[in-house]
Structures are given as structure tokens and as C-alpha cells.
């Protein structure tokens, strides 16, 4: 391979990441070559360390390291073991933890039902979820799966699976985002917000 | 370091690349962890191969490999050795080669004079350019440096340096891009296009 072919291979690997188009992947790859090797070495070392150490928790599917298995959130004794929050992706856990308002356990599905992207029910960690609901005795399952069509379809499917298992199934409220106004909200969001209105 | 800290390190390295903000770097890093290691391994191997093999040509500064030094474009016998095209970045060579309309040599400055970005005259490969003009006996130097303020300032500076060295200094025409119309061009571009008008 010549130099450009090597960079094209880097660009192809970068273009598979979310939000990165072919053109910006090329710009990134070429800039790695142009910066006298420092940026390239830095990225390489960071990726090597991540590749050697980062793993997904065998229990919840969240991000952890080889030497913390199960992860801190699964093994923490101070957390509420009666409620589990089901999410699509490990990074959803990071976002939820940032709020500081959930203190239960997590379970990552590793996707949602999405025939268009080739993700079917079989690819999801649903068996593991059913097993945990049984084994860990959760009394509530929160389906925090995103308010798009795929997220809602997956939530409906999981709720159906959990029926008759003596567990309360909930999902986060959908409505007007904090800081936004009535006039800036789309009709669907407003309809949801009205339907889910709360007594003051 | 825990898993998230490893990913944050990857995100920090990615965020240094052009066009990548902190948020999209985080999304990229988390997606690398979520995809069961395949995307991570692929990117890691591509970067490793690039890091081991890709080098900048000692002569022109373009992209090449360890075992092609000087690069193909510098050592090609079929190219015109009387004209050198001076560019800002190795990737500019790729863009110019794609046109198929330049068959001379190249010289990469590795930047332009840009006090705002901490790039001064000293960081550029100007000594090497003057040496090559002398040693290789170019009769024309094309300053293909971009039509922004920094590119034009650098072109003016290099042209001044080359004065009295018995070499013709030129730069590419500035004007209306192919496929665009008069009404879509900004005033500066139109003024340039008029000033540089050609006899039919």
C-alpha cells in the first residue's frame, strides 16, 4: 500500500463512526498525516489503551474495564436494586448518570428493533433482561428508549414480553423540553405534553 | 483509569482533528465501545499501519511511505522538473493530482503565515523551498496557496523572498467557479474575475 492508500484505510474506518461522512473522514485522516505524527500517535495510544482495557459489563452491558466486572454501577451496594432502567446504548447510561436523579440498576439492549438498519429482536439483549428480572427480583422496569418510532416500538415489544411477570413497566415522560416554549414545540410533542399533564 | 476515562481520552484525541467538535468526538468514542470492539479494532489496525508506514516526503513534504523516499511524484522521471507548485498542506497535492492538469513538482509549506493559529514564518518549509529553487533550477514557482487572507499574505511573502532569483512566480487564477453563475458569486470573487478577464 502507498501512503494515500494507508490514509484511505484510516478514513474508511473513521467513516463508520456516527455522524462522520466520507469527506470529513478523509480530512481527518489527511490531517493525521500532516501533523508530523503527533496527533496520529496520540490517537493511536488512546485507542490502544481503550482497546486493551474497555469492556462492556457482562451484567448490564454498560462501559467498564477488564478489572471491574461487573461494573461499578452493578456492584455498588448503595443503589436501589428493585428498579432497572433499560436503555438502547451504553452512552445512555452516561447521560442518565449525569442527571443524578436515578439510583437503580441499568440494562443495555445494544440497539432497538430497527429492520431498516438490520437490527432485529434477536440482536437485542432481551433474554438477559428477562433473566435478570427473574433473578434479581426487580419490581419496576423503566424503558428509557427514546421517543422516536423505533424506540417506541421496542418499548411496546419489551412491555409485552414483561406482561404477567409481576413487574411494573414504566417509561419516562414525553413533553416540552426544559427551556423551550410552547410555540417552539412540534404538534406531536405538544399533544404528548397535554396528554401527560400533571396536577399542580 | 476507568472505562469512561479511557473513552474520554480517545474523544480528546479525536477532537483535535479538523471539523470534529467535543460532542461529536464523544459520540464517536462511545460508539467505538458500544460496537462490541469491531469498529475499535478496525480503526486501531488502520492507524497502526498508517503510523508504521506513512511518512512525509523529505523533499516535497507530500504523503509517502517509509520505503518510497523521496516520494513517487519527486522521483517520477516523466514529470516537468522546471516548475514547482507550492501548496499549504499534503492533501492539496492529492486535490491537484486529481485534476490531471499539472505535471511538475510539488513543495508543501506545512501551513501558511497565521499569527492567530500560532503559525509564523519560521514554521514553514521556506528554507527548503529556497534551497530547492537553487539546487533543482526551477524556472517557475506556482504559489497555489488558497484565496483567503492568510493564503494571499503568505503568497505575497514568498513572492518577495523569491525576487531576484531569476524564477517566474505565478499563482492560480481566481474567479467564478465552474458550474456557478454570476448572480451567485460574491462581490470580491466577481471583481477578481473581471480583473483577470481573458481574451476569447
Interface residues (C-beta under 8 A of the other chain):
Chain A: X1 X2 X3 X4 X6 X7 X9 X10 X12 X13 X14 X16 X17 X18 X19 X20 X24 X26 X27 X28 X29 X30 X31 X32 X33 X34 X36 X37 X39 X40 X41 X42 X43 X44 X46 X47 X48 X49 X50 X51 X53 X54 X55 X56 X63 X64 X65 X68 X71 X72 X89 X90 X91 X94 X110
Chain B: X1 X2 X3 X4 X6 X7 X9 X10 X12 X13 X14 X16 X17 X18 X19 X20 X24 X26 X27 X28 X29 X30 X31 X32 X33 X34 X36 X37 X39 X40 X41 X42 X43 X44 X46 X47 X48 X49 X50 X51 X53 X54 X55 X56 X63 X64 X65 X68 X71 X72 X89 X90 X91 X94 X110
